[in-house]
């Protein structure tokens, strides 16, 4: 499937698919790439073990997403001044409410109560809250520049702080306190399946990269059709960013839900929170560096409505993980907040 999806991307790149066979071809290629990406991510994860497997998928998707943001901002002029903020905030809300809520709900429906490690999840939430506040909230309240922007020195500090926090988090997750992020033992025989060979894992890693590039490329190819649909219903332009973020995050969402169905919610949370942290922790430093060449202002600060949703998400997330156990109630609460985010994006 990865080569087929790549061929679809090559055949449709630079074309604006309307409603018809071309858009259908793009949609089929996108779904195929997502399914293949999840499979190859699980092969790699089974070879390297947790939490390295989820880290590879989260960082790979984020790096490609950051590359797409920078490319669009370099080519889009001042019209894309809010693209980085809108995309990062959409990714934050999607993974922290949509993905987390769906995973808890799926796990709780199948296993009644899901368990995870408080030490790892609360550490990830603390880091995520600090990075999101410094990068997306603070620019609204600074006075060195007008508007929700940073001065060059402030942007450099914010980028450095985000990179340091993310780097320390990865070190703690993979080296210093790796046991805090390992899945809770459920007695499943699946954990003892023989790992794939090194050659198989390397092939899957390469095909995973092909799949992720294809997912992002096909999402970009489908964006004109999405823009037309958004304009037709009279929704704000920010909805386009939300739709593209949903498409780009499909591989991570599918992988997280499959892990939750197997009663491995810790793996799902590692993937979701790690993805949100990587999205902010890698995007802000990259944008800070790219701002040297970017035309026009760089608007990073959120508005009042978005800040309320971000604060609500952080508070509810802390309450959800406080006991290390969750039921379908917590999953439903997160999904309702996610629904509110989508509704207010269309009806601000």
C-alpha positions as CSV (number, residue, x, y, z in Angstrom):
1,X,0.0,0.0,0.0
2,X,2.7,2.6,0.7
3,X,4.0,2.6,-2.9
4,X,0.5,2.7,-4.3
5,X,-0.4,5.7,-2.1
6,X,2.9,7.4,-3.1
7,X,1.9,6.9,-6.8
8,X,-1.5,8.5,-6.1
9,X,0.3,11.5,-4.4
10,X,2.7,11.9,-7.4
11,X,-0.2,11.7,-9.9
12,X,-2.4,14.3,-8.0
13,X,0.3,16.7,-6.7
14,X,-0.3,20.3,-7.7
15,X,-3.8,19.6,-8.9
16,X,-7.0,20.8,-7.3
17,X,-9.3,17.9,-7.1
18,X,-13.0,18.9,-7.3
19,X,-15.9,16.7,-6.3
20,X,-15.4,13.7,-8.6
21,X,-13.1,10.8,-9.4
22,X,-9.9,12.6,-8.6
23,X,-11.0,13.5,-5.1
24,X,-12.2,9.9,-4.6
25,X,-8.7,8.7,-5.6
26,X,-7.1,11.0,-3.1
27,X,-9.4,9.9,-0.4
28,X,-8.7,6.2,-1.1
29,X,-5.0,6.8,-1.2
30,X,-5.2,8.7,2.1
31,X,-7.1,5.9,3.9
32,X,-4.7,3.3,2.5
33,X,-1.7,5.3,3.7
34,X,-3.2,5.7,7.2
35,X,-3.9,2.0,7.6
36,X,-0.4,1.1,6.3
37,X,1.2,3.7,8.6
38,X,-0.4,2.2,11.7
39,X,0.7,-1.3,10.7
40,X,4.3,-0.4,10.1
41,X,4.4,1.8,13.3
42,X,3.3,-1.2,15.3
43,X,6.0,-3.4,13.7
44,X,8.6,-0.9,14.7
45,X,7.2,-0.4,18.2
46,X,7.2,-4.1,18.8
47,X,10.9,-4.3,17.8
48,X,12.2,-1.3,19.8
49,X,9.7,-1.6,22.7
50,X,7.8,1.0,24.6
51,X,7.9,3.9,24.9
52,X,10.3,4.2,22.0
53,X,7.6,2.9,19.5
54,X,5.1,5.6,20.3
55,X,7.9,8.3,20.4
56,X,9.0,7.3,16.8
57,X,5.5,7.7,15.4
58,X,4.7,11.0,17.3
59,X,8.0,12.6,16.3
60,X,7.8,11.5,12.7
61,X,4.3,12.9,12.2
62,X,5.3,16.1,14.0
63,X,8.4,16.7,11.9
64,X,6.5,16.3,8.7
65,X,3.7,18.5,10.1
66,X,6.2,21.2,11.0
67,X,7.8,21.0,7.5
68,X,4.3,21.4,6.0
69,X,3.6,24.5,8.2
70,X,6.9,26.2,7.3
71,X,6.5,25.5,3.6
72,X,2.9,26.9,3.5
73,X,4.0,30.0,5.5
74,X,6.9,30.7,3.2
75,X,4.7,30.5,0.1
76,X,1.5,32.0,1.5
77,X,2.6,35.5,2.6
78,X,0.8,37.4,5.3
79,X,-2.3,35.4,4.9
80,X,-0.6,32.6,6.8
81,X,0.5,34.6,9.8
82,X,-1.8,32.6,12.1
83,X,-1.2,29.2,10.5
84,X,1.3,27.9,13.0
85,X,-0.9,29.0,16.0
86,X,-4.1,27.6,14.5
87,X,-2.5,24.3,13.5
88,X,-0.7,23.7,16.8
89,X,-3.8,24.6,18.9
90,X,-6.0,22.4,16.7
91,X,-3.5,19.5,17.2
92,X,-3.5,20.1,21.0
93,X,-7.3,20.0,21.2
94,X,-7.5,17.0,18.8
95,X,-5.1,14.8,20.7
96,X,-5.8,15.9,24.3
97,X,-9.6,15.7,24.0
98,X,-10.5,13.8,20.8
99,X,-7.9,11.1,20.9
100,X,-7.6,10.8,24.7
101,X,-11.4,10.8,25.1
102,X,-11.9,8.2,22.3
103,X,-9.2,5.9,23.7
104,X,-10.6,6.0,27.2
105,X,-14.1,5.4,26.0
106,X,-13.1,2.5,23.7
107,X,-11.0,0.9,26.5
108,X,-13.7,1.4,29.2
109,X,-16.4,0.0,27.0
110,X,-14.4,-3.2,26.4
111,X,-12.7,-3.5,29.9
112,X,-14.9,-1.3,32.2
113,X,-12.0,0.4,33.9
114,X,-8.7,1.3,32.3
115,X,-5.4,1.7,34.2
116,X,-2.3,3.8,33.5
117,X,0.8,5.1,35.3
118,X,0.2,8.4,37.1
119,X,3.9,9.3,37.3
120,X,4.4,9.3,33.5
121,X,1.1,10.9,32.5
122,X,1.2,13.7,35.0
123,X,4.8,14.5,34.1
124,X,3.8,14.7,30.4
125,X,0.8,17.0,31.3
126,X,3.0,19.3,33.4
127,X,5.5,19.7,30.6
128,X,2.7,20.1,28.0
129,X,1.0,22.8,30.1
130,X,4.2,24.8,30.5
131,X,5.1,24.6,26.8
132,X,1.5,25.5,25.7
133,X,1.3,28.5,28.0
134,X,4.7,29.9,27.1
135,X,4.2,29.5,23.4
136,X,0.5,30.1,22.8
137,X,-0.9,32.1,25.8
138,X,1.9,34.4,26.8
139,X,2.2,36.3,23.5
140,X,-1.3,37.7,24.0
141,X,-0.1,39.5,27.2
142,X,3.4,40.7,26.3
143,X,3.8,44.5,25.8
144,X,7.1,44.7,23.8
145,X,5.1,44.4,20.6
146,X,1.6,45.1,19.6
147,X,-0.9,42.3,19.1
148,X,-0.5,38.6,20.0
149,X,3.1,38.5,19.0
150,X,6.6,38.1,20.5
151,X,9.6,40.3,20.0
152,X,12.6,38.6,18.3
153,X,14.2,38.1,21.7
154,X,11.0,36.8,23.3
155,X,10.5,34.4,20.4
156,X,14.0,33.1,20.7
157,X,13.5,32.5,24.4
158,X,10.2,30.8,23.9
159,X,11.7,28.5,21.2
160,X,14.7,27.6,23.4
161,X,12.4,26.9,26.4
162,X,10.1,24.7,24.4
163,X,13.1,22.8,23.0
164,X,14.7,22.3,26.4
165,X,11.5,21.1,28.0
166,X,10.8,18.7,25.2
167,X,14.3,17.4,25.2
168,X,14.3,16.7,29.0
169,X,10.9,15.1,28.7
170,X,12.2,12.7,26.0
171,X,15.3,11.9,28.2
172,X,13.1,11.1,31.2
173,X,10.6,9.1,29.0
174,X,13.3,6.9,27.3
175,X,16.2,6.8,29.8
176,X,15.9,8.2,33.3
177,X,12.4,7.0,34.2
178,X,11.4,4.8,31.3
179,X,9.4,2.5,33.7
180,X,6.9,5.4,34.3
181,X,5.8,5.2,30.7
182,X,5.6,1.4,30.2
183,X,2.1,-0.1,29.7
184,X,0.4,-1.5,32.8
185,X,0.6,-5.3,32.8
186,X,-2.7,-6.8,31.8
187,X,-1.8,-10.4,31.6
188,X,-2.2,-10.5,27.8
189,X,-0.2,-13.1,25.9
190,X,0.2,-10.6,23.1
191,X,3.0,-8.9,25.0
192,X,5.1,-12.0,24.7
193,X,4.8,-12.4,20.9
194,X,8.3,-12.7,19.2
195,X,9.6,-9.4,18.0
196,X,10.2,-8.9,14.2
197,X,13.8,-9.2,12.9
198,X,16.0,-6.1,12.6
199,X,15.7,-6.1,8.8
200,X,11.9,-6.3,9.0
201,X,11.8,-3.4,11.4
202,X,14.1,-1.3,9.2
203,X,11.9,-1.9,6.2
204,X,8.8,-1.0,8.2
205,X,10.5,2.2,9.4
206,X,11.2,3.2,5.9
207,X,7.7,2.4,4.7
208,X,6.3,4.3,7.8
209,X,8.2,7.4,6.6
210,X,6.7,7.0,3.1
211,X,3.2,6.6,4.5
212,X,3.5,9.7,6.7
213,X,4.8,11.9,3.9
214,X,2.0,10.6,1.7
215,X,-0.6,11.3,4.4
216,X,0.5,14.9,4.7
217,X,0.9,15.4,1.0
218,X,-2.5,14.0,0.2
219,X,-4.0,16.1,3.0
220,X,-2.4,19.2,1.3
221,X,-3.8,18.0,-2.1
222,X,-7.3,17.7,-0.6
223,X,-7.1,21.2,1.0
224,X,-8.5,23.1,-2.0
225,X,-11.6,20.9,-1.9
226,X,-11.8,21.4,1.9
227,X,-11.5,25.2,1.5
228,X,-14.3,25.1,-1.1
229,X,-16.6,23.1,1.2
230,X,-15.8,25.5,4.1
231,X,-16.6,28.5,2.0
232,X,-19.8,26.9,0.8
233,X,-21.1,26.5,4.3
234,X,-19.9,30.0,5.4
235,X,-17.6,28.7,8.1
236,X,-14.4,30.6,9.2
237,X,-11.2,30.0,7.4
238,X,-9.7,28.5,10.6
239,X,-11.8,25.4,10.0
240,X,-9.5,24.5,7.1
241,X,-6.6,24.2,9.5
242,X,-8.7,22.0,11.8
243,X,-9.7,19.7,8.9
244,X,-6.2,19.3,7.7
245,X,-4.9,18.7,11.3
246,X,-7.6,15.9,11.6
247,X,-6.3,14.3,8.4
248,X,-2.6,14.5,9.4
249,X,-3.3,13.0,12.8
250,X,-5.2,10.1,11.5
251,X,-2.3,7.6,11.8
252,X,-1.7,8.5,15.4
253,X,-5.4,8.3,16.3
254,X,-5.8,4.9,14.7
255,X,-2.8,3.5,16.5
256,X,-3.9,5.0,19.8
257,X,-7.4,3.6,19.5
258,X,-6.1,0.1,18.6
259,X,-3.8,0.1,21.6
260,X,-6.8,1.2,23.9
261,X,-8.9,-1.7,22.5
262,X,-6.2,-4.1,23.7
263,X,-6.3,-2.5,27.2
264,X,-3.0,-0.7,26.7
265,X,-4.3,2.8,27.5
266,X,-0.8,3.8,28.7
267,X,0.5,3.4,25.2
268,X,-2.5,5.5,23.9
269,X,-1.7,8.3,26.4
270,X,2.0,8.2,25.6
271,X,1.1,8.6,21.9
272,X,-1.5,11.3,22.4
273,X,0.3,13.5,25.0
274,X,3.7,12.9,23.4
275,X,2.2,14.0,20.0
276,X,0.8,17.2,21.5
277,X,4.0,18.0,23.3
278,X,6.1,17.3,20.2
279,X,3.8,19.4,18.1
280,X,4.3,22.5,20.3
281,X,7.9,21.7,21.4
282,X,9.2,21.3,17.9
283,X,7.0,23.8,16.0
284,X,7.8,26.9,18.2
285,X,11.6,26.6,17.9
286,X,11.3,25.8,14.1
287,X,9.0,28.8,13.6
288,X,11.3,31.0,15.7
289,X,14.2,30.1,13.4
290,X,12.2,30.3,10.2
291,X,10.8,33.8,11.2
292,X,14.1,35.2,9.8
293,X,12.8,34.4,6.3
294,X,9.0,34.5,6.9
295,X,7.2,37.5,5.4
296,X,4.8,39.5,7.6
297,X,4.0,39.2,11.3
298,X,3.9,35.9,13.2
299,X,0.8,35.7,15.4
300,X,1.1,33.1,18.1
301,X,-1.1,34.3,21.0
302,X,-4.5,32.7,21.3
303,X,-7.8,34.6,21.7
304,X,-10.0,34.5,24.8
305,X,-12.2,31.7,23.5
306,X,-9.2,29.5,22.7
307,X,-7.6,30.2,26.0
308,X,-10.7,29.1,27.9
309,X,-10.8,25.8,25.9
310,X,-7.1,25.3,26.6
311,X,-7.5,25.9,30.3
312,X,-10.5,23.7,30.5
313,X,-8.6,20.9,28.7
314,X,-5.7,21.1,31.1
315,X,-7.9,21.1,34.2
316,X,-10.0,18.2,33.1
317,X,-6.9,16.2,31.9
318,X,-5.3,16.6,35.4
319,X,-8.5,15.4,37.0
320,X,-8.8,12.5,34.6
321,X,-5.3,11.1,35.3
322,X,-5.1,11.9,39.0
323,X,-6.1,8.4,40.2
324,X,-4.4,6.4,37.5
325,X,-7.8,4.9,36.5
326,X,-10.6,6.0,34.2
327,X,-14.0,5.0,33.1
328,X,-16.3,5.9,30.2
329,X,-17.4,9.0,32.1
330,X,-13.9,10.6,31.7
331,X,-13.8,9.6,28.1
332,X,-17.2,11.2,27.5
333,X,-16.2,14.4,29.2
334,X,-13.1,14.8,26.9
335,X,-15.2,14.0,23.8
336,X,-17.8,16.6,24.7
337,X,-15.0,19.2,25.1
338,X,-13.7,18.2,21.7
339,X,-17.2,18.5,20.3
340,X,-17.4,22.1,21.8
341,X,-14.0,22.9,20.1
342,X,-15.3,21.7,16.7
343,X,-18.6,23.5,17.1
344,X,-17.1,26.8,18.1
345,X,-14.6,26.5,15.2
346,X,-17.5,26.4,12.8
347,X,-19.8,28.8,14.8
348,X,-17.4,31.2,16.6
